């Protein structure tokens, strides 16, 4: 038995994909949605428990 490679190509800006994503997340509980956001935050900002504070100083002339 040989495994065949399967590739599916989808457009990122497709409106149907957006509706499918929305419908998927609406089926999840609020705890599952918050957990998914926390997972993405940890991937992007590291494993700290808090978000970093950012201060921007703008100099007016």
Secondary structure, DSSP 4 states (H G I P E B T S, - for coil): --PPP------TT-HHHHHHHHHHHHTS-HHHHHHHHHHHHHHHH-S-SSPPP--------
